[in-house]
Amino acid sequence: MSLTARRESILRTIVSEYIAAGSAVASKAIALTDIRVSPATIRNDVTCLEEEGYVTRPHSSAGAVPTDRGYRYYVESIDRDVKLPLTDQLLIADVCHDAGEELDKRLRLIATLLAHFVHNAAIVTQPKASRARLKHLHLVSLHEMLSLLIVVLYEPTVVRQKTVVWPVPVSQDTLTQVSNRMTARLEGMSRDEVEAEIEGVVAERDIVAQIADMMRDEDKPELGHMYIEGLHLMLSQPDFAKNPRALTLLRLVERDDWMESALGPDIEANGIRVIIGQENREEALQDLSLVVGNYDSSGKSKGVIGVIGPKRMDYRRAISSVNYLASLLTESLCESSYREGV
């Protein structure tokens, strides 16, 4: 059911006031805003909002608190392209400029910056190729019938390795010849293209098949290594006092795959996504909201950046901060790719 303009305005006021103060919003407080109607009319409208599931009240005379549905209505009114204030943009750009070229250091710094800008937890993942391509490969002798297959993929550069057992003794000279021959044949190919080569080779068919398997694993829709900062900022907020899910949340984020589970089928979706309360697939996250965006390098590799905090978070600031930092990371990746190409 759509809301009237006045009830929509009242709902936005309830959400924004609750985000700011963390306490139930009374009708008298709403009457002091730009909504020019009597407290009695406001009380009637709040009762209707409660009946429609946008707010909740412990009892009829209590103030209103937004529900997940109320937060969702509020969030949908925020432009996903909302901009961070220019002064904040300049501050972030200056700090990031001093981070140097090392990707690991830059990602950690951006996660820390984002956490402090929104006073909540922040996550940034390393970029991962949406479709890996083979750069080169090496075969290194470990024993006369055992070698190490090292496969270098891009973009960004990723190194994968596995052991290979040979039916007969093989020298390092022979392994080097095979490495050079296979690199010349497979360089720049995607996993599909490598798989198509399997039937065209004889002596190295098993090697090509193993390379294709390694690339298939790399092409799975999963996130790169994650940096998480600011958990202490989030857990120090009143929303988490005596919250029985706090320990469960800490256990959850210790898992390597928790973000893939939280995003589910939307792991590769573009644009800003806001996941509120019960919309979260993981029970430990159902008192929280996630604001998640992505950054990429000309569509070749993609990473995730986001904010995790109580449902009572400043969504406008979270969305604008994620937007700006995602754009900085995209620009940084593109510049790095250009330099590598040169």
TAKAPE-V275651 format. One record per residue. N is the residue number from 0. RES is the residue in one small letter. PHI is phi as a letter, one per 30 degrees, with the letter a starting at -180 (999 if undefined). PSI is psi in degrees with one decimal (none if undefined). NEAR is the number of other ideal C-beta (glycine too) atoms within 8 Angstrom. Layout:
N;RES;PHI;PSI;NEAR / N;RES;PHI;PSI;NEAR
//
This chain:
0;m;999;130.7;3 / 1;s;d;151.7;2 / 2;l;c;150.1;11 / 3;t;d;161.8;5 / 4;a;e;-38.6;6 / 5;r;d;-43.6;9 / 6;r;d;-34.4;11 / 7;e;d;-42.6;10 / 8;s;d;-39.5;10 / 9;i;d;-42.5;14 / 10;l;d;-44.9;16 / 11;r;d;-38.6;10 / 12;t;d;-44.2;12 / 13;i;e;-45.9;17 / 14;v;d;-47.7;12 / 15;s;d;-38.6;9 / 16;e;d;-38.1;11 / 17;y;d;-37.9;15 / 18;i;d;-40.9;11 / 19;a;d;-40.6;6 / 20;a;c;-25.0;7 / 21;g;i;12.4;8 / 22;s;b;154.5;6 / 23;a;e;142.5;10 / 24;v;c;117.9;13 / 25;a;d;156.0;8 / 26;s;d;-35.2;10 / 27;k;d;-37.4;7 / 28;a;d;-37.2;10 / 29;i;d;-37.2;16 / 30;a;d;-20.9;11 / 31;l;d;-5.5;5 / 32;t;d;-161.9;7 / 33;d;d;0.7;4 / 34;i;d;104.8;11 / 35;r;c;64.9;3 / 36;v;b;168.3;7 / 37;s;d;156.1;6 / 38;p;e;-33.2;9 / 39;a;d;-42.5;6 / 40;t;d;-40.4;8 / 41;i;d;-43.9;14 / 42;r;e;-40.6;9 / 43;n;d;-43.2;8 / 44;d;d;-38.2;11 / 45;v;d;-38.1;15 / 46;t;d;-41.6;9 / 47;c;d;-40.7;9 / 48;l;d;-36.8;16 / 49;e;d;-43.7;12 / 50;e;d;-31.6;6 / 51;e;d;1.7;8 / 52;g;i;13.7;7 / 53;y;d;-26.6;12 / 54;v;b;166.0;13 / 55;t;b;152.9;7 / 56;r;b;135.0;12 / 57;p;e;-36.2;5 / 58;h;a;170.5;5 / 59;s;d;-28.7;5 / 60;s;c;0.1;3 / 61;a;d;163.5;8 / 62;g;d;171.1;10 / 63;a;c;144.4;15 / 64;v;b;133.3;11 / 65;p;d;143.6;13 / 66;t;c;176.7;10 / 67;d;e;-39.2;10 / 68;r;d;-37.7;8 / 69;g;d;-42.9;15 / 70;y;d;-42.0;15 / 71;r;d;-43.4;10 / 72;y;d;-43.4;12 / 73;y;d;-46.2;14 / 74;v;d;-37.7;10 / 75;e;d;-16.3;6 / 76;s;d;-7.1;6 / 77;i;c;128.5;10 / 78;d;d;126.9;4 / 79;r;d;-12.9;8 / 80;d;c;18.1;5 / 81;v;e;139.1;9 / 82;k;c;143.5;8 / 83;l;d;142.5;11 / 84;p;e;144.7;6 / 85;l;e;-38.8;6 / 86;t;d;-39.3;6 / 87;d;d;-38.8;11 / 88;q;e;-44.6;11 / 89;l;d;-39.5;8 / 90;l;d;-47.3;8 / 91;i;d;-44.4;14 / 92;a;d;-39.6;9 / 93;d;d;-44.4;8 / 94;v;d;-43.9;10 / 95;c;d;-31.5;13 / 96;h;d;-30.1;6 / 97;d;d;1.9;6 / 98;a;d;-13.6;9 / 99;g;i;-174.3;6 / 100;e;c;-13.4;5 / 101;e;d;120.1;7 / 102;l;d;-43.8;10 / 103;d;e;-46.2;7 / 104;k;d;-40.3;9 / 105;r;d;-42.9;14 / 106;l;d;-41.3;14 / 107;r;d;-42.5;11 / 108;l;d;-43.0;11 / 109;i;d;-38.4;14 / 110;a;d;-41.2;15 / 111;t;d;-44.3;11 / 112;l;e;-48.1;12 / 113;l;d;-42.8;17 / 114;a;e;-43.8;14 / 115;h;d;-28.1;9 / 116;f;d;-32.8;10 / 117;v;c;-2.3;14 / 118;h;h;42.8;10 / 119;n;b;-177.5;15 / 120;a;d;148.4;13 / 121;a;b;146.4;16 / 122;i;b;143.8;15 / 123;v;b;132.5;14 / 124;t;c;151.4;15 / 125;q;d;145.6;11 / 126;p;d;142.8;15 / 127;k;b;135.9;14 / 128;a;d;131.6;15 / 129;s;d;-29.5;10 / 130;r;b;105.2;7 / 131;a;d;148.5;12 / 132;r;b;148.8;11 / 133;l;d;128.6;16 / 134;k;c;-54.5;9 / 135;h;a;172.3;7 / 136;l;b;156.7;13 / 137;h;b;145.2;8 / 138;l;c;121.1;14 / 139;v;c;127.7;9 / 140;s;d;128.9;11 / 141;l;c;-29.3;7 / 142;h;a;167.9;6 / 143;e;d;-24.6;7 / 144;m;b;15.6;9 / 145;l;b;131.6;10 / 146;s;b;165.8;13 / 147;l;c;123.5;10 / 148;l;c;117.2;14 / 149;i;c;120.6;11 / 150;v;c;126.4;12 / 151;v;c;121.5;12 / 152;l;c;165.9;14 / 153;y;a;167.2;10 / 154;e;c;146.3;10 / 155;p;d;174.9;12 / 156;t;d;126.8;8 / 157;v;b;137.0;11 / 158;v;c;126.9;8 / 159;r;b;149.1;10 / 160;q;b;154.3;7 / 161;k;a;160.0;8 / 162;t;d;148.1;8 / 163;v;b;128.9;12 / 164;v;c;128.6;6 / 165;w;c;146.6;9 / 166;p;d;-20.1;4 / 167;v;b;160.6;5 / 168;p;e;140.1;6 / 169;v;b;129.9;10 / 170;s;d;163.3;8 / 171;q;d;-34.8;7 / 172;d;e;-43.6;6 / 173;t;d;-42.1;8 / 174;l;d;-39.7;13 / 175;t;d;-41.0;9 / 176;q;d;-42.8;8 / 177;v;d;-43.2;11 / 178;s;e;-48.5;11 / 179;n;d;-40.7;8 / 180;r;d;-42.9;9 / 181;m;d;-37.6;13 / 182;t;d;-44.6;11 / 183;a;d;-34.6;7 / 184;r;d;-36.5;8 / 185;l;c;-9.1;14 / 186;e;e;130.9;9 / 187;g;i;-1.9;6 / 188;m;d;149.4;10 / 189;s;d;175.7;9 / 190;r;d;-42.4;13 / 191;d;e;-41.3;6 / 192;e;d;-37.1;9 / 193;v;d;-42.9;15 / 194;e;e;-36.9;8 / 195;a;d;-20.2;8 / 196;e;d;-14.5;12 / 197;i;e;-44.5;11 / 198;e;d;-14.6;6 / 199;g;d;-4.2;5 / 200;v;c;158.8;10 / 201;v;c;-66.0;4 / 202;a;d;-36.5;4 / 203;e;c;19.7;10 / 204;r;e;-43.7;10 / 205;d;d;-38.6;7 / 206;i;d;-46.2;12 / 207;v;d;-39.7;14 / 208;a;d;-39.4;9 / 209;q;d;-37.2;11 / 210;i;d;-42.9;15 / 211;a;d;-39.3;12 / 212;d;d;-42.2;8 / 213;m;d;-39.1;11 / 214;m;d;-33.4;15 / 215;r;d;-42.6;9 / 216;d;d;-38.9;8 / 217;e;d;-28.6;13 / 218;d;d;-5.8;10 / 219;k;d;142.5;6 / 220;p;d;82.5;5 / 221;e;b;165.1;7 / 222;l;c;156.0;10 / 223;g;d;-178.5;8 / 224;h;e;135.7;5 / 225;m;c;139.2;11 / 226;y;c;126.5;10 / 227;i;b;128.2;10 / 228;e;b;154.6;12 / 229;g;i;14.2;15 / 230;l;e;-36.4;10 / 231;h;d;-32.1;6 / 232;l;d;-40.8;12 / 233;m;d;-47.2;14 / 234;l;d;-14.6;8 / 235;s;d;-5.2;6 / 236;q;d;153.5;11 / 237;p;e;-28.3;5 / 238;d;e;-22.7;10 / 239;f;c;2.8;10 / 240;a;d;124.6;5 / 241;k;h;24.2;3 / 242;n;d;116.1;8 / 243;p;d;-15.2;6 / 244;r;d;-6.1;10 / 245;a;d;-45.2;9 / 246;l;d;-39.7;7 / 247;t;d;-37.7;10 / 248;l;d;-44.7;11 / 249;l;d;-39.4;9 / 250;r;d;-36.8;9 / 251;l;d;-47.8;11 / 252;v;d;-8.7;9 / 253;e;d;-16.4;5 / 254;r;d;141.8;8 / 255;d;d;-26.6;4 / 256;d;c;15.0;7 / 257;w;d;-33.4;10 / 258;m;d;-37.3;11 / 259;e;e;-41.1;10 / 260;s;d;-39.4;10 / 261;a;d;-39.3;12 / 262;l;d;-26.2;12 / 263;g;h;-136.5;7 / 264;p;d;-16.7;4 / 265;d;d;14.5;7 / 266;i;e;-31.0;10 / 267;e;c;9.4;7 / 268;a;d;149.8;8 / 269;n;c;162.8;4 / 270;g;i;174.6;6 / 271;i;d;131.0;10 / 272;r;c;135.9;11 / 273;v;c;120.9;11 / 274;i;c;119.8;10 / 275;i;c;125.9;12 / 276;g;h;-116.5;11 / 277;q;d;-11.9;6 / 278;e;d;-18.5;7 / 279;n;d;136.1;13 / 280;r;d;-31.1;6 / 281;e;d;128.4;10 / 282;e;e;-36.6;7 / 283;a;d;-17.7;9 / 284;l;c;2.7;14 / 285;q;d;-2.4;10 / 286;d;c;3.2;9 / 287;l;b;170.1;12 / 288;s;b;149.8;14 / 289;l;c;133.3;13 / 290;v;c;112.3;14 / 291;v;b;134.9;14 / 292;g;b;-177.3;13 / 293;n;b;163.3;11 / 294;y;b;156.4;12 / 295;d;a;170.0;13 / 296;s;c;88.2;14 / 297;s;h;35.6;6 / 298;g;i;0.5;6 / 299;k;d;-35.5;9 / 300;s;b;154.5;12 / 301;k;b;142.5;12 / 302;g;b;168.3;16 / 303;v;c;142.2;13 / 304;i;b;138.1;17 / 305;g;a;173.7;11 / 306;v;b;139.2;16 / 307;i;b;128.2;12 / 308;g;a;-179.5;13 / 309;p;d;158.9;12 / 310;k;e;-26.4;12 / 311;r;d;55.3;7 / 312;m;c;162.9;13 / 313;d;d;90.9;7 / 314;y;d;-37.7;14 / 315;r;d;-44.6;8 / 316;r;d;-39.0;10 / 317;a;d;-46.4;14 / 318;i;d;-45.0;14 / 319;s;d;-36.0;11 / 320;s;d;-44.7;14 / 321;v;d;-42.9;16 / 322;n;e;-49.7;15 / 323;y;d;-44.2;13 / 324;l;d;-33.2;13 / 325;a;d;-40.2;12 / 326;s;d;-37.0;9 / 327;l;d;-43.1;12 / 328;l;d;-39.6;15 / 329;t;d;-45.4;11 / 330;e;d;-42.2;8 / 331;s;d;-43.2;10 / 332;l;d;-42.6;14 / 333;c;d;-40.2;10 / 334;e;d;-41.7;8 / 335;s;d;-41.4;11 / 336;s;d;-38.4;12 / 337;y;d;-43.9;8 / 338;r;d;-39.3;7 / 339;e;d;-35.5;6 / 340;g;d;-35.7;5 / 341;v;d;none;4
//
